[in-house]
Structures are given as C-alpha cells and as structure tokens.
C-alpha cells in the first residue's frame, strides 16, 4: 500500500493568486454596489416634483465625457519637458514629443469614440429619467381626470 502525502501548506504563488482573486471579486462587488446606488439615486431624483433634479446625474456624466474629449484633443499635442536637479545642478533633462505617427484625424477619431463610450452612462441615466417622468406624468393625468370626474 502506497501513501501519498500532500503538502498541507500552499506555496506563495497559490496564495498570491487567491489573494488577487479575492481582491478582484471585492472590486466587482464594490462597483456593482456603486452602480446600483447611482441608479437608485437617479430614480429618487427623477421622481421628485422638479424635473431639473433628475437631470443632475446625466449632466455630471456629460460633463465628465466632455472633459475626457477635451483632454484627448488638447493634450495629444503637448510638448513635455522633465528635468532632474541634484544640489542645484541640472543632471538630466528629457523632452517628450507627441507621437509623430498620430495624425489629427486619428486623434479626433479616438476622442469621438471615447466621448461616445463615456456617454453610455448618460444614456442609461436619461432612460431612467424618461421612464420615471413618464410614469409621473401618467399618474398626474389620471389624478387630474379623477378630480374632473368628481366635479
């Protein structure tokens, strides 16, 4: 009869992989909670009497997408210089030029694509807003009809 002894202590690689998996799972769970919270907040704001409250989160989302668009367009042509000083003496100086192969059309295409991708949350938030406002308007019309029927 042969006895096989297994190592009861996992090696360091297995522990690192397990730790990375747990961190990834926690990150996904956190993102799910944040997204759910944002949608719940959007529903709450959209159901308020003022129609402008429901447009706050989509407005923030559009603003962020505009910032990304402008950052891509404006900073793709920036010349950057770095310098390293030791005891007040210039030791090293580097200059970073923009990519010479990146044409303006390619930069604009990338910026437009990122603008569209960053506006997906805006579309979702506006859909929630439209659905909530539609229900609110229908309920308001029914209430108005009921008041007229009572008169």
C-alpha positions as CSV (number, residue, x, y, z in Angstrom):
1,X,0.0,0.0,0.0
2,X,1.4,3.4,-1.1
3,X,0.8,6.5,0.9
4,X,0.9,9.9,-0.8
5,X,1.5,12.8,1.4
6,X,0.2,16.1,0.2
7,X,1.8,19.4,1.2
8,X,-0.7,21.0,3.6
9,X,0.7,24.5,3.2
10,X,0.1,26.0,-0.2
11,X,3.0,27.7,-1.8
12,X,3.3,31.5,-2.1
13,X,2.2,31.6,-5.7
14,X,-1.1,30.0,-4.9
15,X,-1.7,32.4,-2.0
16,X,-1.0,35.4,-4.3
17,X,-3.4,34.1,-6.9
18,X,-6.1,33.5,-4.3
19,X,-5.5,37.0,-2.9
20,X,-5.7,38.5,-6.3
21,X,-9.0,36.7,-7.0
22,X,-10.5,37.9,-3.7
23,X,-9.5,41.4,-4.5
24,X,-11.0,41.2,-8.0
25,X,-14.2,39.8,-6.5
26,X,-14.4,42.6,-3.9
27,X,-13.7,45.2,-6.6
28,X,-16.5,43.8,-8.8
29,X,-18.9,43.7,-5.8
30,X,-18.0,47.3,-4.9
31,X,-18.6,48.5,-8.5
32,X,-22.0,46.7,-8.5
33,X,-23.0,48.4,-5.3
34,X,-21.8,51.9,-6.6
35,X,-23.7,51.4,-9.9
36,X,-26.8,50.2,-8.1
37,X,-26.6,53.2,-5.7
38,X,-26.3,55.7,-8.6
39,X,-29.3,54.2,-10.4
40,X,-31.4,54.2,-7.1
41,X,-30.4,57.9,-6.6
42,X,-31.4,58.7,-10.2
43,X,-34.8,57.1,-9.7
44,X,-35.2,59.1,-6.5
45,X,-34.2,62.3,-8.1
46,X,-36.4,61.7,-11.2
47,X,-39.5,61.1,-9.1
48,X,-39.2,64.5,-7.4
49,X,-41.6,67.3,-8.3
50,X,-38.9,69.4,-10.0
51,X,-37.8,68.0,-13.4
52,X,-34.4,69.5,-13.0
53,X,-33.3,67.3,-10.2
54,X,-33.5,64.2,-12.4
55,X,-31.1,65.9,-14.9
56,X,-28.3,66.4,-12.4
57,X,-26.6,63.0,-12.7
58,X,-26.9,62.9,-16.6
59,X,-25.4,66.4,-16.6
60,X,-22.4,65.3,-14.5
61,X,-21.9,62.3,-16.8
62,X,-21.9,64.6,-19.9
63,X,-19.5,66.9,-18.2
64,X,-17.1,64.1,-17.5
65,X,-17.3,62.8,-21.1
66,X,-16.6,66.4,-22.3
67,X,-13.5,66.6,-20.1
68,X,-12.2,63.3,-21.5
69,X,-12.8,64.5,-25.0
70,X,-11.1,67.8,-24.5
71,X,-8.2,66.1,-22.7
72,X,-7.6,63.8,-25.6
73,X,-7.8,66.6,-28.2
74,X,-5.8,69.2,-26.3
75,X,-3.1,67.1,-24.6
76,X,-2.2,65.0,-27.5
77,X,-0.2,67.8,-29.0
78,X,1.6,68.9,-25.8
79,X,5.4,69.0,-25.6
80,X,6.6,67.9,-22.1
81,X,10.0,68.5,-20.6
82,X,11.3,67.0,-17.4
83,X,14.5,67.9,-15.6
84,X,16.4,66.3,-12.7
85,X,18.4,68.5,-10.4
86,X,20.9,67.5,-7.7
87,X,22.3,70.2,-5.4
88,X,21.0,72.9,-7.8
89,X,22.8,71.4,-10.8
90,X,21.0,70.1,-13.8
91,X,21.7,66.4,-14.1
92,X,19.3,65.1,-16.6
93,X,16.8,66.7,-19.0
94,X,14.3,64.9,-21.2
95,X,11.8,66.1,-23.7
96,X,8.8,64.1,-24.7
97,X,7.3,64.9,-28.1
98,X,3.9,63.8,-29.2
99,X,3.7,60.7,-31.4
100,X,4.8,61.7,-34.9
101,X,2.7,58.9,-36.4
102,X,-0.6,60.2,-34.7
103,X,-2.4,62.3,-37.3
104,X,-5.0,64.8,-36.2
105,X,-7.7,62.6,-37.8
106,X,-6.7,59.6,-35.7
107,X,-6.6,61.7,-32.5
108,X,-10.1,63.1,-33.3
109,X,-11.4,59.7,-34.1
110,X,-10.1,58.4,-30.8
111,X,-11.6,61.4,-28.9
112,X,-15.0,60.9,-30.5
113,X,-15.0,57.2,-29.7
114,X,-14.1,57.9,-26.1
115,X,-16.8,60.6,-26.0
116,X,-19.4,58.1,-27.2
117,X,-18.2,55.4,-24.8
118,X,-18.2,57.8,-21.8
119,X,-21.8,58.8,-22.7
120,X,-23.2,55.3,-22.2
121,X,-23.9,56.0,-18.5
122,X,-25.6,59.3,-19.7
123,X,-27.9,57.3,-21.9
124,X,-28.8,54.9,-19.1
125,X,-29.4,57.7,-16.7
126,X,-31.6,59.6,-19.2
127,X,-33.6,56.4,-19.9
128,X,-34.2,56.0,-16.1
129,X,-35.2,59.7,-16.0
130,X,-37.6,59.3,-19.0
131,X,-39.2,56.2,-17.5
132,X,-39.8,57.8,-14.1
133,X,-41.1,61.1,-15.6
134,X,-43.4,59.2,-17.9
135,X,-45.0,57.3,-15.0
136,X,-45.2,60.5,-13.0
137,X,-46.9,62.4,-15.9
138,X,-49.4,59.5,-16.5
139,X,-50.2,59.5,-12.8
140,X,-50.7,63.2,-12.8
141,X,-53.0,63.0,-15.8
142,X,-55.0,60.2,-14.0
143,X,-55.3,62.3,-10.9
144,X,-56.5,65.3,-13.0
145,X,-59.2,63.1,-14.7
146,X,-60.3,61.8,-11.3
147,X,-60.7,65.3,-10.0
148,X,-62.7,66.3,-13.1
149,X,-64.9,63.2,-12.6
150,X,-65.7,64.3,-9.1
151,X,-66.8,67.7,-10.1
